[in-house]
Amino acid sequence: MSQTPPRPDAVSAVDEAIRTRHSIRRFLPTPVAREVVEELLALAACAPSGTNVQPWKVYALAGDEKTRLSSAIIDKFNSTGMDGREFDYYPKQWVEPWLGRRRKVGFALYGLLGIGKEDKAAMKQQTARNYLFFDAPVGLILTIDRRLGQGMFIDYGMFMANLMIAARARGLDTCAQAAFADYHVTIREVLDIPDDEVVVCGMALGYADADAIENTLRSEREPVAGFSSLRGFP
């Protein structure tokens, strides 16, 4: 049976949520209710997954629980440094065009914050803000069972996209943070995560601080012709 076509207003709302989603790096302290977080996770879980495996697992933190994790990571960050990642997120060697895109967004962020490329102390301080979830009232730690295959990361990405778009539709904002994977040992200890789970990333969730200069950053997107080849169309 064919499904009912979406209403034009529904299409506009979805398009608006997608277009206005971007990474927020300073949040307001305004709390997000547990019921809202549960609703967002339920919507995220509508994502497709191979043979309906549903590989995602989420540790949602607020209040003292979030502070406890942030404090442990910051202590490690300032002392012995990162634990190291359990999987390759970035390439071992950067080449174009990806190197140029990475540099451009990095220079743009530091430029907005007034951080020069030689100011290592300020760069380190900004990096540390990742582990505070950029002051968001809710922090998410996302894990996957290490026995699952690499293809399941594709499914996980769709889960995360659903979550971020559903949040945006409700006036909330997010920042997906691969940086948390660098402290998987610390996170495992604090949250009592079993060894058979890999820390995929973290995510900040809350209301954007509209006055924060870093939140004006919009990373560029390639035009469709730059990444696609459309064939056989009239």
N, CA and C of each residue as an Amber inpcrd file, in Angstrom:
protein
   702
   0.8390000  -1.1930000   0.0000000   0.0000000   0.0000000   0.0000000
   0.8780000   1.2500000   0.0000000   0.4900000   2.2240000  -0.7930000
   1.2560000   3.4690000  -0.8340000   0.9380000   4.3120000   0.3860000
   1.9280000   5.0570000   0.8530000   1.7280000   5.9250000   2.0000000
   1.1170000   7.2420000   1.5650000   0.4330000   7.8990000   2.4970000
  -0.1390000   9.2090000   2.2280000   0.9780000  10.2140000   2.0180000
   0.9270000  11.0150000   0.9540000   1.9930000  12.0050000   0.7320000
   2.0690000  12.9900000   1.8950000   3.2710000  13.4600000   2.2360000
   3.4010000  14.4190000   3.3340000   2.7500000  15.7510000   2.9800000
   2.2050000  16.4220000   3.9620000   1.6230000  17.7450000   3.7570000
   2.7150000  18.7560000   3.4330000   2.4120000  19.7560000   2.6250000
   3.4210000  20.7840000   2.3160000   4.0000000  21.4510000   3.5530000
   3.1690000  21.6720000   4.5870000   3.6900000  22.3130000   5.7980000
   4.6530000  21.3910000   6.5380000   4.4140000  20.0800000   6.4600000
   5.3240000  19.1260000   7.0910000   6.6590000  19.1000000   6.3610000
   6.6180000  19.1630000   5.0410000   7.8570000  19.2030000   4.2510000
   8.6610000  20.4380000   4.6150000   7.9940000  21.5780000   4.7070000
   8.6840000  22.8270000   5.0510000   9.3060000  22.7550000   6.4340000
   8.5830000  22.1490000   7.3760000   9.0970000  22.0570000   8.7450000
  10.3360000  21.1710000   8.8080000  10.3070000  20.0500000   8.1030000
  11.4690000  19.1580000   8.0940000  12.6510000  19.8410000   7.4210000
  12.3940000  20.4770000   6.2810000  13.4640000  21.1790000   5.5710000
  14.0860000  22.2610000   6.4490000  13.2540000  22.9900000   7.1710000
  13.7560000  24.0570000   8.0400000  14.6070000  23.5020000   9.1690000
  14.1940000  22.3910000   9.7480000  14.9690000  21.7800000  10.8290000
  16.3340000  21.3170000  10.3260000  16.3720000  20.7620000   9.1190000
  17.6370000  20.3050000   8.5520000  18.5490000  21.4870000   8.2440000
  17.9960000  22.5130000   7.6210000  18.8170000  23.6570000   7.2030000
  19.3280000  24.4790000   8.3720000  18.5780000  24.5390000   9.4500000
  18.9940000  25.3810000  10.5790000  19.8220000  24.6290000  11.6070000
  19.9790000  23.3220000  11.4370000  20.8330000  22.5780000  12.3490000
  22.2960000  22.8940000  12.0650000  23.0190000  23.2540000  13.0830000
  24.4680000  23.3840000  12.9650000  25.0770000  23.1690000  14.3410000
  26.3710000  22.9750000  14.3850000  27.0330000  22.6620000  15.6530000
  27.0870000  23.8920000  16.5520000  26.5400000  23.7440000  17.7550000
  26.5110000  24.8250000  18.7400000  27.6250000  24.5830000  19.7550000
  28.3790000  25.6350000  20.0600000  29.5290000  25.4990000  20.9600000
  29.4280000  26.3650000  22.2090000  28.2580000  26.9050000  22.4590000
  27.9630000  27.5350000  23.7570000  26.4570000  27.4960000  23.9680000
  26.0590000  26.9030000  25.1040000  24.6430000  26.7220000  25.4080000
  24.2260000  27.5400000  26.6180000  22.9280000  27.7830000  26.7060000
  22.3420000  28.3960000  27.8910000  22.1490000  27.3340000  28.9730000
  22.0630000  27.7440000  30.2340000  21.8520000  26.7590000  31.3050000
  20.4150000  26.2550000  31.4080000  19.5310000  26.7480000  30.5580000
  18.1160000  26.3490000  30.5910000  17.9870000  24.8300000  30.5570000
  17.3400000  24.2360000  31.5500000  17.2620000  22.7630000  31.5820000
  16.3720000  22.1950000  30.4780000  16.6130000  20.9410000  30.1490000
  15.7900000  20.1840000  29.2020000  15.1560000  19.0460000  29.9890000
  13.8420000  18.9600000  29.9570000  13.1240000  17.9640000  30.7540000
  13.4450000  16.5410000  30.3130000  13.4450000  15.6480000  31.2700000
  13.6880000  14.2240000  30.9760000  12.7230000  13.7170000  29.9090000
  11.4550000  14.1470000  29.9750000  10.4580000  13.6850000  29.0230000
  10.8170000  14.0890000  27.5950000  11.4000000  15.2610000  27.4470000
  11.8110000  15.7260000  26.1180000  12.9680000  14.8770000  25.6020000
  13.9280000  14.5850000  26.4700000  15.0640000  13.7500000  26.0690000
  14.5730000  12.3670000  25.6510000  13.6600000  11.8000000  26.4100000
  13.1170000  10.4820000  26.0700000  12.3820000  10.5170000  24.7370000
  11.6340000  11.6020000  24.4990000  10.9120000  11.7430000  23.2280000
  11.8870000  11.8200000  22.0570000  12.9630000  12.5750000  22.2160000
  13.9610000  12.7000000  21.1560000  14.6360000  11.3620000  20.8610000
  14.9550000  10.6220000  21.9120000  15.6050000   9.3210000  21.7210000
  14.6590000   8.3280000  21.0370000  13.3830000   8.4090000  21.3650000
  12.4050000   7.5250000  20.7270000  12.2980000   7.8410000  19.2390000
  12.3380000   9.1210000  18.8890000  12.2940000   9.5120000  17.4800000
  13.5750000   9.1070000  16.7650000  14.7110000   9.2920000  17.4330000
  15.9850000   8.9050000  16.8380000  16.0000000   7.4230000  16.5060000
  15.3860000   6.6250000  17.3750000  15.3760000   5.1760000  17.2010000
  14.4930000   4.7160000  16.0510000  13.7860000   5.6430000  15.4020000
  13.0350000   5.3010000  14.1850000  13.9630000   5.1600000  12.9830000
  15.2490000   5.4250000  13.1750000  16.2210000   5.3010000  12.0900000
  16.2880000   3.8640000  11.5860000  16.5520000   3.6890000  10.2910000
  16.7180000   2.3250000   9.7710000  18.0410000   1.7280000  10.2200000
  18.0730000   0.4130000  10.2950000  19.3270000  -0.2830000  10.5860000
  19.2800000  -1.6480000   9.9160000  20.4430000  -2.1340000   9.5080000
  20.5210000  -3.4100000   8.8080000  19.8930000  -4.5380000   9.6010000
  18.9310000  -5.2220000   9.0000000  18.1690000  -6.3040000   9.6300000
  17.6140000  -5.9070000  10.9930000  17.3390000  -4.6110000  11.1510000
  16.7330000  -4.0700000  12.3760000  17.5690000  -4.3430000  13.6290000
  18.8920000  -4.3100000  13.4810000  19.7820000  -4.5770000  14.6070000
  19.6800000  -3.4970000  15.6840000  19.4800000  -2.2200000  15.2530000
  19.3940000  -1.0960000  16.1960000  20.6350000  -1.0600000  17.1110000
  21.7910000  -0.6940000  16.5830000  23.0490000  -0.8370000  17.3100000
  23.3400000   0.2310000  18.3550000  22.4930000   1.2250000  18.4800000
  22.7810000   2.3600000  19.3440000  22.5040000   2.0990000  20.8240000
  23.3260000   2.7190000  21.6600000  23.0700000   2.7500000  23.1000000
  23.4950000   4.1260000  23.5990000  22.6780000   4.7130000  24.4610000
  22.8810000   6.1050000  24.8670000  22.8900000   6.2240000  26.3860000
  23.8780000   6.9680000  26.8910000  23.9320000   7.3500000  28.3000000
  23.6400000   8.8480000  28.3530000  22.4480000   9.2140000  28.8260000
  22.0250000  10.6120000  28.8740000  22.2910000  11.1640000  30.2690000
  23.0250000  12.2690000  30.3400000  23.4950000  12.8070000  31.6120000
  23.0340000  14.2450000  31.8020000  22.6620000  14.5650000  33.0350000
  22.3160000  15.9310000  33.4070000  22.7610000  16.1510000  34.8510000
  22.7740000  17.3990000  35.2660000  23.0680000  17.7170000  36.6650000
  24.4050000  17.1750000  37.1380000  24.3870000  16.5890000  38.3410000
  25.6200000  16.0970000  38.9690000  26.2770000  14.9820000  38.1650000
  25.4830000  14.1650000  37.4850000  26.0520000  13.0680000  36.7020000
  26.8810000  13.6090000  35.5390000  26.3790000  14.6470000  34.8930000
  27.1360000  15.2500000  33.7940000  28.3860000  15.9410000  34.3240000
  28.2570000  16.6400000  35.4330000  29.4010000  17.3310000  36.0350000
  30.4850000  16.3480000  36.4410000  30.0780000  15.2100000  36.9820000
  31.0330000  14.1930000  37.4360000  31.8670000  13.6740000  36.2650000
  31.2200000  13.4210000  35.1320000  31.9610000  12.9410000  33.9700000
  32.8820000  14.0290000  33.4260000  32.3580000  15.2390000  33.3020000
  33.1650000  16.3380000  32.7740000  34.3990000  16.5820000  33.6300000
  34.2350000  16.5610000  34.9380000  35.3560000  16.8060000  35.8500000
  36.4360000  15.7400000  35.6950000  36.0280000  14.4910000  35.5530000
  36.9950000  13.3990000  35.4130000  37.7830000  13.5360000  34.1180000
  37.0950000  13.9000000  33.0340000  37.7920000  14.0430000  31.7490000
  38.7120000  15.2550000  31.7620000  38.2450000  16.3610000  32.3130000
  39.0750000  17.5710000  32.3840000  40.3320000  17.3050000  33.2070000
  40.1860000  16.5780000  34.3010000  41.3680000  16.2240000  35.1130000
  42.3700000  15.4360000  34.2850000  41.8810000  14.4680000  33.5200000
  42.7480000  13.6600000  32.6730000  43.3550000  14.5070000  31.5530000
  42.5530000  15.3780000  30.9780000  42.9960000  16.2610000  29.9000000
  44.1440000  17.1570000  30.3590000  44.0580000  17.6370000  31.6010000
  45.0710000  18.5540000  32.1240000  46.2900000  17.8540000  32.7120000
  46.2110000  16.5380000  32.8570000  47.3270000  15.8170000  33.4790000
  48.0050000  14.8800000  32.4910000  47.4970000  13.6750000  32.3730000
  48.1770000  12.6630000  31.5520000  47.7660000  12.6810000  30.0890000
  46.6730000  13.3830000  29.7560000  46.2570000  13.4410000  28.3620000
  45.2750000  12.3550000  27.9860000  44.9760000  12.2730000  26.6980000
  43.8950000  11.4140000  26.2150000  44.2050000   9.9260000  26.3460000
  43.1230000   9.1450000  26.3770000  43.2360000   7.6890000  26.4350000
  43.5580000   7.0910000  25.0640000  43.1680000   7.7800000  23.9830000
  43.2970000   7.2380000  22.6290000  41.9970000   6.6050000  22.1790000
  41.7360000   6.6490000  20.8920000  40.4700000   6.1330000  20.3670000
  40.5450000   4.6380000  20.0650000  39.3790000   4.0110000  20.0860000
  39.2940000   2.5810000  19.8030000  39.0300000   2.3020000  18.3250000
  38.8400000   3.3490000  17.5380000  38.5970000   3.1700000  16.1100000
  39.0800000   4.4180000  15.3890000  39.3350000   4.2830000  14.0890000
  39.7850000   5.4160000  13.2870000  38.5790000   6.2230000  12.8320000
  38.5020000   7.4560000  13.3350000  37.4400000   8.3550000  12.8810000
  37.9620000   9.2170000  11.7360000  39.1520000   9.7590000  11.9220000
  39.7780000  10.5820000  10.8900000  40.8140000   9.7590000  10.1260000
  41.1830000  10.2010000   8.9230000  42.2040000   9.4720000   8.1590000
  43.5690000   9.5700000   8.8160000  44.4020000   8.5970000   8.5700000
  45.7520000   8.6260000   9.1190000  46.6030000   9.7010000   8.4490000
  46.2800000  10.0250000   7.2050000  46.9830000  11.0870000   6.4940000
  45.9550000  11.9670000   5.7920000  46.0260000  13.2680000   6.0620000
  45.0740000  14.2040000   5.4800000  45.5200000  14.6210000   4.0840000
  44.6110000  14.5800000   3.1220000  44.8620000  15.0400000   1.7560000
  43.6710000  15.9010000   1.3280000  43.8430000  16.5780000   0.2070000
  42.7560000  17.4070000  -0.3220000  41.6900000  16.5270000  -0.9870000
  40.4170000  16.9510000  -0.9630000  39.9300000  18.2490000  -0.5010000
  39.6240000  18.3250000   0.9870000  39.7710000  17.1940000   1.6800000
  39.3330000  17.1320000   3.0790000  40.2120000  17.9610000   4.0050000
  41.5050000  18.0040000   3.7130000  42.4080000  18.7980000   4.5330000
  42.0220000  20.2700000   4.4910000  41.7360000  20.7750000   3.3100000
  41.3660000  22.1780000   3.1760000  40.0720000  22.5160000   3.9030000
  39.1010000  21.6240000   3.8260000  37.8290000  21.8620000   4.5190000
  38.0320000  21.8730000   6.0330000  38.8320000  20.9420000   6.5090000
  39.1150000  20.8540000   7.9500000  39.8000000  22.1280000   8.4430000
  40.8010000  22.5650000   7.7060000  41.5230000  23.7690000   8.1060000
  40.6240000  25.0010000   8.0670000  39.7950000  25.0770000   7.0400000
  38.9490000  26.2660000   6.8790000  37.9910000  26.4360000   8.0440000
  37.3410000  25.3530000   8.4630000  36.3860000  25.4800000   9.5630000
  37.1130000  25.7200000  10.8830000  38.3050000  25.1350000  11.0470000
  39.0790000  25.3670000  12.2640000  39.5400000  26.8050000  12.3800000
  40.1010000  27.3350000  11.2810000  40.5520000  28.7270000  11.2830000
  39.3870000  29.6830000  11.4880000  38.2170000  29.3390000  10.9140000
  37.0430000  30.2010000  11.0550000  36.5820000  30.2680000  12.5130000
  36.5660000  29.1150000  13.1880000  36.1430000  29.0950000  14.5860000
  37.1120000  29.8860000  15.4590000  38.3960000  29.6110000  15.3260000
  39.3770000  30.3190000  16.1430000  39.4040000  31.8040000  15.8150000
  39.1420000  32.1400000  14.5540000  39.0890000  33.5450000  14.1810000
  37.9460000  34.2700000  14.8770000  36.7800000  33.6510000  14.9420000
  35.6440000  34.2480000  15.6380000  35.9480000  34.4520000  17.1180000
  36.6900000  33.5110000  17.6910000  37.0110000  33.5650000  19.1190000
  38.2330000  34.4370000  19.4100000  38.8630000  34.9470000  18.3530000
  40.0390000  35.7760000  18.5430000  41.2630000  35.0020000  19.0050000
  41.3420000  33.7330000  18.6270000  42.4680000  32.8890000  19.0190000
  43.4310000  32.7650000  17.8420000  44.6430000  33.2560000  18.0160000
  45.6560000  33.1540000  16.9750000  46.2160000  31.7590000  16.8680000
  46.7830000  31.4210000  15.7000000  47.2510000  30.0430000  15.4840000
  48.4710000  29.6920000  16.3290000  49.1010000  30.6880000  16.9350000
  50.2420000  30.4280000  17.8150000  49.8490000  30.3890000  19.2920000
  48.5870000  30.6940000  19.5660000  48.1320000  30.7620000  20.9630000
  47.6880000  29.3710000  21.4210000  48.6590000  28.5500000  21.7640000
  48.3760000  27.1580000  22.1320000  47.5440000  27.0490000  23.4050000
  47.7830000  27.9550000  24.3460000  47.0380000  27.8980000  25.6070000
  45.5570000  28.1350000  25.3800000  45.2360000  29.1370000  24.5460000
  43.8280000  29.4280000  24.2600000  43.1860000  28.2960000  23.4740000
  43.9480000  27.6970000  22.5650000  43.4330000  26.5520000  21.8090000
  43.1150000  25.3880000  22.7400000  44.0100000  25.1410000  23.6870000
  43.7830000  24.0490000  24.6300000  42.5480000  24.3270000  25.4860000
  42.3760000  25.5740000  25.8970000  41.2120000  25.9380000  26.7050000
  39.9220000  25.7280000  25.9240000  39.9350000  26.0840000  24.6330000
  38.7460000  25.8860000  23.8100000  38.4760000  24.4060000  23.6100000
  39.5240000  23.6160000  23.4170000  39.3600000  22.1680000  23.2770000
  38.7290000  21.5680000  24.5260000  39.1650000  22.0510000  25.6890000
  38.6340000  21.5390000  26.9520000  37.1410000  21.7790000  27.0870000
  36.6340000  22.8140000  26.4350000  35.1970000  23.1030000  26.5250000
  34.3580000  21.9730000  25.9300000  34.9650000  21.1930000  25.0250000
  34.2510000  20.0120000  24.5340000  33.7720000  19.1500000  25.6860000
  34.6430000  18.9640000  26.6730000  34.3700000  18.0110000  27.7420000
  33.4310000  18.5680000  28.8090000  33.0560000  19.8280000  28.6400000
  31.9790000  20.4250000  29.4400000  30.6710000  20.3940000  28.6590000
  30.6770000  19.7000000  27.5340000  29.5320000  19.6870000  26.6230000
  29.1360000  21.1080000  26.2330000  30.1380000  21.9950000  26.1730000
  29.9160000  23.3970000  25.8270000  28.8210000  24.0360000  26.6910000
  28.7810000  23.6130000  27.9570000  27.8360000  24.1360000  28.9620000
  26.3950000  23.7130000  28.7300000  26.1540000  22.7780000  27.8290000
  24.7860000  22.2990000  27.6060000  24.2630000  21.6040000  28.8580000
  22.9600000  21.6920000  29.1220000  22.4040000  21.0470000  30.3050000
  22.3210000  19.5330000  30.1970000  22.3890000  19.0060000  28.9650000
  22.3170000  17.5590000  28.7550000  23.5230000  17.1170000  27.9280000
  24.1730000  16.0750000  28.3900000  25.2650000  15.4750000  27.6360000
  24.9400000  14.0260000  27.3380000  25.1890000  13.6090000  26.1230000
  24.9370000  12.2250000  25.7210000  26.2550000  11.5440000  25.3840000
  26.4060000  10.3290000  25.8590000  27.5270000   9.4820000  25.4570000
  26.9300000   8.3180000  24.6740000  27.4020000   8.1480000  23.4470000
  26.8510000   7.1540000  22.5400000  27.8420000   6.0020000  22.3810000
  27.3700000   4.7870000  22.5430000  28.2330000   3.6110000  22.4410000
  27.6400000   2.5730000  21.5030000  28.5070000   1.6570000  21.0860000
  28.0830000   0.5460000  20.2280000  28.8080000  -0.7110000  20.6910000
  28.1440000  -1.8330000  20.6130000  28.7710000  -3.1040000  20.9930000
  29.9060000  -3.4110000  20.0310000  31.0890000  -3.6920000  20.5600000
  32.2640000  -3.8950000  19.7120000  32.1800000  -5.1600000  18.8590000
  31.2080000  -6.0250000  19.1440000  31.0650000  -7.2380000  18.3430000
  30.3390000  -6.9770000  17.0200000  29.7370000  -5.7990000  16.8830000
  29.0240000  -5.4650000  15.6550000  30.0010000  -5.0010000  14.5810000
  29.5810000  -5.1030000  13.3280000  30.4550000  -4.7730000  12.2120000
  30.5360000  -3.2800000  11.9330000  31.4950000  -2.8970000  11.0840000
  31.6910000  -1.4950000  10.7570000  30.4730000  -0.8680000  10.0900000
  29.7180000  -1.6810000   9.3600000  28.5230000  -1.1660000   8.6990000
  27.5000000  -0.5930000   9.6630000  27.5250000  -1.0740000  10.8890000
  26.5770000  -0.5790000  11.8840000  26.8100000   0.8980000  12.2310000
  28.0280000   1.4130000  11.9450000  28.2820000   2.8330000  12.1610000
  27.4450000   3.6820000  11.2030000  27.1230000   3.1360000  10.0290000
  26.2390000   3.8380000   9.1030000  24.8620000   3.9950000   9.7410000
  24.3710000   2.9090000  10.3230000  23.0810000   2.9560000  11.0120000
  23.1170000   3.9710000  12.1560000  24.2310000   3.9790000  12.8690000
  24.3810000   4.8930000  14.0050000  24.3120000   6.3490000  13.5520000
  24.9140000   6.6320000  12.3980000  24.8680000   7.9900000  11.8760000
  23.4490000   8.4470000  11.5880000  22.6220000   7.5420000  11.0980000
  21.2250000   7.8980000  10.8280000  20.4630000   8.1360000  12.1250000
  20.7700000   7.3680000  13.1510000  20.1830000   7.5770000  14.4720000
  20.5360000   8.9760000  14.9890000  21.8090000   9.3450000  14.8700000
  22.2580000  10.6450000  15.3530000  21.6200000  11.7840000  14.5610000
  21.5030000  11.6120000  13.2480000  20.8790000  12.6450000  12.4280000
  19.4190000  12.8410000  12.8310000  18.6960000  11.7440000  13.0290000
  17.3100000  11.8520000  13.4970000  17.2270000  12.6500000  14.7970000
  18.1240000  12.3380000  15.7150000  18.1270000  12.9930000  17.0170000
  18.3700000  14.4920000  16.8770000  19.3550000  14.8700000  16.0760000
  19.6990000  16.2800000  15.9370000  18.6080000  17.0720000  15.2170000
  17.9940000  16.4610000  14.2160000  16.9330000  17.1550000  13.4780000
  15.6720000  17.2710000  14.3230000  15.3330000  16.2140000  15.0640000
  14.1660000  16.2730000  15.9510000  14.3660000  17.3250000  17.0390000
  15.5890000  17.4470000  17.5380000  15.8870000  18.4750000  18.5380000
  15.6990000  19.8650000  17.9520000  16.2190000  20.0790000  16.7530000
  16.1160000  21.3890000  16.0980000  14.6660000  21.7680000  15.8730000
  13.8200000  20.7810000  15.5230000  12.4000000  21.0470000  15.2940000
  11.6970000  21.5280000  16.5570000  12.2940000  21.2430000  17.7130000
  11.7120000  21.6550000  18.9960000  12.4130000  22.8740000  19.5850000
  13.2160000  23.5240000  18.7810000  13.9130000  24.7150000  19.2480000
  15.1580000  24.4290000  20.0480000  15.5740000  23.1740000  20.0580000
  16.7990000  22.7680000  20.7540000  17.9500000  22.6650000  19.7590000
  19.1530000  22.6560000  20.2870000  20.3350000  22.5480000  19.4410000
  21.2630000  21.4780000  19.9760000  22.2160000  21.0970000  19.1460000
  23.1200000  19.9900000  19.4840000  24.5240000  20.2790000  18.9760000
  25.4480000  19.4760000  19.4430000  26.7840000  19.4190000  18.8550000
  27.2780000  17.9910000  19.0100000  27.4810000  17.3110000  17.8900000
  28.0590000  15.9710000  17.9290000  29.5570000  16.1120000  18.1610000
  30.1090000  15.3430000  19.1060000  31.4780000  15.5640000  19.5570000
  32.3020000  14.2710000  19.5370000  33.0860000  14.1190000  18.4780000
  33.9680000  12.9640000  18.3840000  35.0420000  12.9930000  19.4620000
  35.3140000  14.1840000  20.0130000  36.3890000  14.3390000  21.0040000
  36.2120000  13.4280000  22.2160000  34.9990000  13.0570000  22.5400000
  34.7820000  12.2130000  23.7140000  35.3640000  10.8130000  23.5300000
  35.4730000  10.3680000  22.2860000  36.0450000   9.0320000  22.0460000
  37.4990000   8.9560000  22.4920000  38.1700000  10.1180000  22.6160000
  39.5670000  10.1450000  23.0540000  39.7220000   9.7790000  24.5300000
  38.6170000   9.7570000  25.2620000  38.6780000   9.4770000  26.7080000
  37.7640000   8.3100000  27.0700000  37.7860000   7.2930000  26.2280000
  36.8760000   6.1660000  26.4260000  37.1690000   5.4050000  27.7190000
  38.4250000   5.3400000  28.1350000  38.7480000   4.6360000  29.3880000
  38.1530000   5.3820000  30.5750000  38.3450000   6.6900000  30.6010000
  37.8070000   7.5200000  31.6820000  36.2880000   7.4540000  31.7060000
  35.6780000   7.5760000  30.5350000  34.2120000   7.5170000  30.4440000
  33.7010000   6.1730000  30.9300000  34.3890000   5.1160000  30.5290000
  33.9820000   3.7640000  30.9500000  34.0110000   3.6250000  32.4720000
  35.0530000   4.1770000  33.0860000  35.1970000   4.0860000  34.5380000
  34.1070000   4.8750000  35.2630000  33.8660000   6.0930000  34.8080000
  32.9090000   6.9700000  35.4960000  31.4740000   6.4750000  35.3400000
  31.1280000   6.0420000  34.1360000  29.7420000   5.6400000  33.8530000
  29.5070000   4.1390000  33.9970000  30.5590000   3.4060000  34.3720000
  30.4570000   1.9550000  34.5350000  29.9440000   1.2950000  33.2600000
  30.5760000   1.6520000  32.1400000  30.2280000   1.0850000  30.8390000
  31.0020000  -0.2230000  30.6600000  30.3340000  -1.2940000  30.2730000
  31.0340000  -2.5810000  30.1250000  32.0780000  -2.5510000  29.0080000
  33.0400000  -3.4330000  29.0920000  34.1500000  -3.4720000  28.1470000
  33.7130000  -3.8100000  26.7260000  32.5570000  -4.4300000  26.5680000
  32.1430000  -4.8140000  25.2180000  31.4600000  -3.6660000  24.4670000
  31.4540000  -2.4590000  25.0420000  30.9000000  -1.2880000  24.3650000
  32.0140000  -0.3240000  23.9750000  31.9710000   0.1620000  22.7300000
  32.9090000   1.1540000  22.2260000  32.2580000   2.5300000  22.3430000
  32.9900000   3.5040000  22.8700000  32.4890000   4.8760000  22.9270000
  32.6040000   5.4830000  21.5310000  31.4740000   5.7650000  20.9160000
  31.4500000   6.3120000  19.5550000  31.7240000   7.8100000  19.5730000
  30.9940000   8.5410000  20.4080000  31.1540000   9.9850000  20.4940000
  30.2870000  10.5070000  21.6320000  30.3080000  11.8050000  21.8280000
  29.4020000  12.4610000  22.7540000  28.5070000  13.4020000  21.9690000
  27.5240000  13.9770000  22.6480000  26.6640000  14.9710000  22.0080000
  26.1250000  15.9210000  23.0690000  26.2690000  17.2180000  22.8070000
  25.6950000  18.2370000  23.6730000  24.2820000  18.5340000  23.1990000
  23.3740000  18.7460000  24.1470000  21.9610000  19.0000000  23.8260000
  21.4300000  20.0900000  24.7290000  20.8230000  21.1010000  24.1380000
  20.2450000  22.1740000  24.9410000  19.8110000  23.3350000  24.0660000
  19.7370000  24.5170000  24.6790000  19.3210000  25.7260000  23.9710000
  20.5480000  26.5850000  23.6870000  20.7120000  26.9680000  22.4270000
  21.8760000  27.7490000  22.0230000  21.8760000  29.1210000  22.6810000
  23.0690000  29.5890000  23.0290000  23.2540000  30.9620000  23.4770000
  23.3550000  31.8280000  22.2260000  22.2980000  32.5660000  21.9240000
  22.2440000  33.3420000  20.6850000  23.2560000  34.4710000  20.6520000
  23.7810000  34.8700000  21.8150000  24.7400000  35.9700000  21.8800000
  26.1870000  35.5160000  21.7690000  26.4240000  34.2090000  21.7160000
  27.7910000  33.6880000  21.6670000  28.3340000  33.7680000  20.2440000
  29.4810000  34.4040000  20.0970000  30.0560000  34.6170000  18.7670000
  30.3650000  33.3060000  18.0690000  30.7670000  32.2770000  18.8170000
  31.1050000  31.0010000  18.1850000  29.9030000  30.3230000  17.5350000
  28.6980000  30.6910000  17.9860000  27.5000000  30.0880000  17.4210000
  27.0740000  30.7240000  16.1010000  27.7920000  31.7460000  15.6660000
  27.5120000  32.3340000  14.3570000  28.2250000  31.5810000  13.2390000
  29.0890000  30.6430000  13.5980000  29.8390000  29.9000000  12.5890000
  28.9100000  28.9910000  11.7920000  28.9980000  29.0890000  10.4880000
  28.2750000  28.1890000   9.5820000  29.2890000  27.5860000   8.6170000
  29.5020000  26.3120000   8.7090000  30.4530000  25.6620000   7.8020000
  29.8150000  25.5060000   6.4220000  30.6300000  25.6770000   5.3880000
  30.1420000  25.6210000   4.0150000  29.8220000  24.1830000   3.5990000
  28.9220000  24.0660000   2.6400000  28.5790000  22.7610000   2.0690000
  28.8520000  22.7910000   0.5690000  29.3530000  21.6950000   0.0640000
  29.5870000  21.5660000  -1.3600000  28.2520000  21.5590000  -2.1040000
  28.1920000  22.1820000  -3.2820000  26.9770000  22.0730000  -4.0940000
  26.7900000  20.6400000  -4.5730000  25.5710000  20.3100000  -4.9370000
  25.2580000  18.9410000  -5.3570000  26.1840000  18.4710000  -6.4700000
  26.4790000  19.3450000  -7.4190000  27.3310000  18.9620000  -8.5410000
  28.7450000  18.6090000  -8.1060000  29.1350000  19.0700000  -6.8980000
  30.4780000  18.8130000  -6.4200000  30.6930000  17.4270000  -5.8400000
  29.6040000  16.7260000  -5.4940000  29.7730000  15.4030000  -4.8710000
  28.8840000  14.3310000  -5.4800000  28.2080000  14.6390000  -6.5850000
  27.2770000  13.6530000  -7.1470000  27.3820000  13.5820000  -8.6590000
  26.9210000  12.4640000  -9.1920000  26.8430000  12.2620000 -10.6350000
  25.4620000  11.7220000 -10.9210000  24.6280000  12.5440000 -11.5240000
  23.2410000  12.1580000 -11.8340000  23.1830000  11.6410000 -13.2730000
  22.7660000  10.4000000 -13.4550000  22.8370000   9.7690000 -14.7640000
  21.4810000   9.2050000 -15.1870000  21.2010000   9.3100000 -16.4630000
  19.9900000   8.7090000 -17.0160000  18.7440000   9.5460000 -16.8530000
  18.8860000  10.7390000 -16.3140000  17.7100000  11.6000000 -16.1330000
  17.4210000  12.3600000 -17.4320000  16.1340000  12.6320000 -17.7190000
  15.8080000  13.3810000 -18.9350000  16.2700000  14.8430000 -18.7960000
